[in-house]
């Protein structure tokens, strides 16, 4: 049986929030965090290079 891995890029201006989220997602074997950024603008660049399957963004922190 093939296992599926979901590649996730996390975008959150709060480093503390990212740490908590990272530890929770690490417990899910199907999830691989491929990048973390604290700026939505930086995330736009990382999406092109990393090409994650899923983008997790805290929209309440900043505007693009």
C-alpha positions, 0 to 999 in steps of 0.5 A, a space after each residue: 500500500 502506498 502512503 500519501 504525504 501532504 507537503 505543507 507550507 506554513 505562513 504565520 507572523 507569530 513564531 510562537 504560533 508556528 512552533 505549536 502548530 509544527 509540533 502538532 503536525 509532526 504527530 501526523 505521519 502523512 504531513 511533511 512541513 516543507 517550509 515555514 515563513 512569517 511573511 505572506 510576501 515571502 510565502 509567494 516566493 516559496 510557493 514557486 520554489 517549494 511547490 507545496 500541496 497545501 498552504 496554511 496561512 494565518 490571514 489575520 496577521 498581515 495583508 499582502 
